Amino acid sequence: MSKLVGKTALVTGSSRGIGRGIAVRLAREGALVAVHYAVGQDAAEDVVAAIEKDGGRAFAVQAELGVPGDVHQLFLGLEQGLKERTGSTELNVLVNNAGVMGGVSAQDTTSEQFDRLFAVNAKAPFFIIQRALALLAPGSRIVNISSGLTRFANPDEIAYAMSKGAVEQLALHFAKFLAPRGITVNSVAPGITRNGSPVFDIPQAVEQMAQMSAFGRVGEPQDIADVVAFLASDDARWITGAFIDASGGTLLG
Ligand code: NDP
């Protein structure tokens, strides 16, 4: 397990949930990982400490996404952290994971809520990739975390699913654009995944959610992190522009 030795990675929203799992996994493969967060500094420092305890390398980067100047702030911290540790700002793996959910019916969704979903889930990943273009080395990897809800109807998450539909377009078009540089761009779509939110402490709720998966359990962050680690590795060099269903069979119906 050392497929990313000498590589650098940015995982947005990796202070908790799925992103934390991805950051820990990529660090275990040898990557120096930038653990990004918005408000959870203690949680992000905890992820860095866990990675270092495991023999890995990581540093925390703060930036609230979805507000003016967000990407600039993110890259100031990222570039400084990379330069201090590697002497360069080269980036090899970019995982656009940070996201916010809606949980509001179509009738009650406000224009502000809709804009926020798109600002964090779709606009920020586009401009993060745009800004990263100067840093990404030949053969780099971009993975965008989408959602099974782009294929599975849920009337309480229409605006959220729309924002994830937009994020999936990044893989299609950026994959073509970046292929000459050997850079792959793919989408990973989790199903219901244990992210530390209080609902996962309610056994009846977990049992109900587990029925969504063909395997009869909810996803764990590691289930998604393993897929991302594969896509980040050289083993996945021939996969680009793809939609990877990582929903544990939820989309089988
Ligand atoms: P969590 O809510 O557990 O964690 C979200 C992470 O993103 C945190 O690190 C948080 O940092 C960060 N974040 C949230 N909003 C912002 C923002 N505006 N600016 C910067 N950082 C932000 O998320 P999950 O682990 O559940 O989800 C991760 C990804 O997977 C998301 O894109 C989500 O849409 C997708 N997904 C999740 C599923 C699930 O069942 N969990 C299912 C399908 C897709 P901080 O705490 O500092 O705010």
Residues whose N, C-alpha, C, O or C-beta is under 5 A from the ligand:
A	BS01	NDP	G13 S14 S15 R16 G17 I18 G19 H36 Y37 A38 V39 G40 A63 E64 L65 G66 N97 A98 G99 V100 V120 I145 S146 S147 G148 P190 G191 I192 T193 N195
